[in-house]
Amino acid sequence: MTGADDYRSERALVADERTQLEAFVHDNRLEILALLDGLTDEQARRHLVPSLTTPASIVKHCVFVEKVWFHVTVAGMSREEAGIPYDADESWILDDTDTPESLRADYLAAVREAEQIASGLALDDLALHNRRGPLTLRWIYAHLVEELARHVGHGDILREQILAEV
């Protein structure tokens, strides 16, 4: 993953289904990383809504998202082995060591590992989920597009508010 010049969905207009799904996931992952671009630590942590949602906490939560879907659901790790909380709400909580740089690094590592986990599987391969039962890699990719895009939208609004103050 590099920068905005690495968007893939526009280059996959007539590609096979997997290429298209992975392109949209990839592009949303780039957008998650971009939420922290140019923000100071204080700005990245700024609370503008009553929830725990900040640009930094969105990225931290997306580390959880990648790991819960690929490490836990696809690879069969426990949440403890994946290094993520059992309760998704806890994935939004920032600690003193979370900086824009460390969160970017954590997210990139989770993405690389997720890509590696999925690389040997077909879209119709089944994964077990703790409450939904078996589901396909195709469903996971489609869900990831949905979830990451939602978080990008929230983050874009927060960034706009934060940067408007400058």
C-alpha positions, 0 to 999 in steps of 0.5 A: 500500500502506498498512496493515492496513486495506488488506487486500483478500483478504476483499473479493475473495471473489466477484471474478474470478481476477485480482482474487483473485490480486492481493488475496492478493499484496497482502496478503502484501506488507503482511505483509512490510512489517509484519515491521519494524513497531516494530523498532529497527535492531538488532532487525531485524538480530538473528540468531536462527537459523544462516542469514542470516534476520532480519526485515530480511534477509527484507524485503531478500530480498523486494525481490529476489523482486519484481524477479526475477519481475517486472523480470527474468522478465516485463520481460526486464531483466538482473539487473544492470539490475534491481540484484539479485545473480545468486545468490539467497543474496546477496539476504539479505546486509545492508549498513551502509546497510540500515535498517528505513526504507530496506528498507521504501522499497526494497520499496515501490518494487519492489512499485510497479514490479512492479505497473506491469510486470504491469498491462498483461498478462493472466494467460495471457501468457507470461514467460521464466524463466532455468531454468523456460522459459515460464510464465504471469503466473498462475503467477508470482502463485500462486508469489509468494503461496506464497513471500511467505507462507512468508517472512512465517511465518518473520518472524513467528516471529522477531518474536515471539522478538525482542519477547518479549525486551523 
